[in-house]
Structure formats: C-alpha cells, structure tokens
Amino acid sequence: AAQAQEQAQQQAQQREEEAASSSRREAAAQARGLEGARREEELQDKVAQLERAREQAAEEAAASSAAMQEQRGAAEEDLRAEILRRGLAEQRLLVVEAQLAEAARPAQAREESRETDA
C-alpha cells in the first residue's frame, strides 16, 4: 500500500512537472508570438514612417518644382518687358536722330548758301 501510494505520488509529481513544462512551453510560444507580433508592429510603424517621409519629400519636390516654374515664368516675363523697353528706346533714338537730321538741314542749307554766295 505504501509502495502504491509512493508510486501514485511520483505519478502525480510527474504529471505536475509535465503540466508545468507544457505550461512553460506554451508561455514561451506565446512570448515568441508576442515578440513576433511586436516586431511586426515595429516594422509596420517603420514602413508607415518611411511612407510619410516619402510623401513629404514628394510634396516638397512638387512645391519646389512649382516655385521654380513660377520663378522661370517671372524671369521670362521680365525678359520680355526688358526687350520691349529696349525696342522702345531704340525707336525713340531713331526718332531723335531723324529729328536732329531734319533740324540740321536748314542749317546745312544756310551754310551751303553762304558758301555759294562767297
């Protein structure tokens, strides 16, 4: 009877150890699962951060491109305005030269008249 009781205690102790071992294995598996889930979550966070950074960089590039286009358009407009100003200045110069030539004709005619008189 004592031997049967001792054997029953050993079996109970063995079952307890097996249950504890099984519980430890399950806990370890759950921990690995949790660790894997945590790592996956961290990776998803990193992917989201990279995606946001990419979107921000694309927005900045688009804004920079738009600003450059605007500056280029303004520079082209300034250049056209300068070309028009120069064209107008050249036209005024031609008018003034023509007026000077016209004004010089009577003086030249008087000079020629004096020379022929003398």
Summary of the structure (lengths in Angstrom):
residues: 118
radius of gyration: 50.1
end to end distance: 170.6
largest distance: 170.6
contacts: 228
relative contact order: 0.03
helix: 98%
strand: 0%
